[in-house]
Every structure is written in structure tokens, then in C-alpha cells.
């Protein structure tokens, strides 16, 4: 698992986060994506249009990829 822009993992994590908040990737600002434990990650993102901020937890599911685990709206 690689937490580095330009890697397949990074791209898949961004897709899972985008899916979780139901906002297109192009409309999100990804403030941070990082490790959150074994086979877990989280991302802090902002919606460019609504200015809503989210913390999204994602889990790695073997043979399936990154899946959203929880979404929290941050104030």
C-alpha cells in the first residue's frame, strides 16, 4: 500500500473517498490522505462548490480494493 500521489493505490483511494461523499473527484480538494492502521486509510477533503468538509475512513478489502467505511462531516 503506497500513500504517494501518482500511484495506483493513491488513485483508488481518491475514487473511494469521492464515492463515499457522492461528489466527483474533480470537485474535491484532497487536503490529506494517510494511513489509519492495518489496511485502513482516511482522507480529509473539501467540496469546492459547497465548501463542506469531510473526513472519510476507507478500508482495503482483499481482491476488491478500497471501500468506504465511514463519512463524517467536519465543521
SULBEL-V318892 format. One record per residue. N is the residue number from 1. RES is the residue in three letters. SS is DSSP state (A for helix, B for strand, O for the rest). PHI is phi as a letter, one per 30 degrees, with the letter a starting at -180 (none if undefined). PSI is psi in whole degrees, 0 to 359 (999 if undefined). Layout:
BEGIN
n=N res=RES ss=SS phi=PHI psi=PSI
n=N res=RES ss=SS phi=PHI psi=PSI
END
This chain:
BEGIN
n=1 res=UNK ss=O phi=none psi=127
n=2 res=UNK ss=O phi=b psi=125
n=3 res=UNK ss=O phi=c psi=66
n=4 res=UNK ss=O phi=b psi=132
n=5 res=UNK ss=O phi=e psi=143
n=6 res=UNK ss=O phi=j psi=350
n=7 res=UNK ss=O phi=d psi=163
n=8 res=UNK ss=A phi=d psi=317
n=9 res=UNK ss=A phi=e psi=313
n=10 res=UNK ss=A phi=e psi=314
n=11 res=UNK ss=A phi=d psi=317
n=12 res=UNK ss=A phi=d psi=325
n=13 res=UNK ss=A phi=d psi=317
n=14 res=UNK ss=A phi=d psi=320
n=15 res=UNK ss=A phi=d psi=316
n=16 res=UNK ss=A phi=d psi=320
n=17 res=UNK ss=A phi=d psi=315
n=18 res=UNK ss=A phi=e psi=315
n=19 res=UNK ss=A phi=d psi=318
n=20 res=UNK ss=A phi=d psi=323
n=21 res=UNK ss=A phi=c psi=358
n=22 res=UNK ss=O phi=h psi=44
n=23 res=UNK ss=O phi=b psi=134
n=24 res=UNK ss=O phi=e psi=144
n=25 res=UNK ss=A phi=e psi=318
n=26 res=UNK ss=A phi=d psi=343
n=27 res=UNK ss=A phi=c psi=0
n=28 res=UNK ss=B phi=c psi=146
n=29 res=UNK ss=B phi=c psi=121
n=30 res=UNK ss=B phi=c psi=99
n=31 res=UNK ss=B phi=d psi=325
n=32 res=UNK ss=B phi=a psi=140
n=33 res=UNK ss=B phi=b psi=128
n=34 res=UNK ss=B phi=a psi=174
n=35 res=UNK ss=B phi=d psi=139
n=36 res=UNK ss=O phi=b psi=29
n=37 res=UNK ss=O phi=j psi=185
n=38 res=UNK ss=O phi=d psi=118
n=39 res=UNK ss=O phi=h psi=31
n=40 res=UNK ss=B phi=b psi=150
n=41 res=UNK ss=B phi=b psi=168
n=42 res=UNK ss=B phi=b psi=157
n=43 res=UNK ss=B phi=b psi=141
n=44 res=UNK ss=B phi=c psi=121
n=45 res=UNK ss=B phi=b psi=160
n=46 res=UNK ss=B phi=b psi=141
n=47 res=UNK ss=B phi=d psi=122
n=48 res=UNK ss=O phi=d psi=328
n=49 res=UNK ss=O phi=d psi=313
n=50 res=UNK ss=O phi=c psi=346
n=51 res=UNK ss=O phi=i psi=12
n=52 res=UNK ss=O phi=d psi=143
n=53 res=UNK ss=B phi=c psi=141
n=54 res=UNK ss=B phi=b psi=147
n=55 res=UNK ss=B phi=c psi=122
n=56 res=UNK ss=B phi=c psi=125
n=57 res=UNK ss=B phi=c psi=134
n=58 res=UNK ss=B phi=b psi=149
n=59 res=UNK ss=B phi=b psi=145
n=60 res=UNK ss=B phi=d psi=124
n=61 res=UNK ss=B phi=c psi=118
n=62 res=UNK ss=O phi=e psi=133
n=63 res=UNK ss=O phi=i psi=7
n=64 res=UNK ss=O phi=b psi=327
n=65 res=UNK ss=B phi=j psi=197
n=66 res=UNK ss=B phi=d psi=131
n=67 res=UNK ss=B phi=b psi=138
n=68 res=UNK ss=B phi=d psi=138
n=69 res=UNK ss=B phi=c psi=321
n=70 res=UNK ss=B phi=a psi=154
n=71 res=UNK ss=B phi=b psi=131
n=72 res=UNK ss=B phi=b psi=128
n=73 res=UNK ss=B phi=d psi=128
n=74 res=UNK ss=B phi=c psi=138
n=75 res=UNK ss=O phi=c psi=999
END
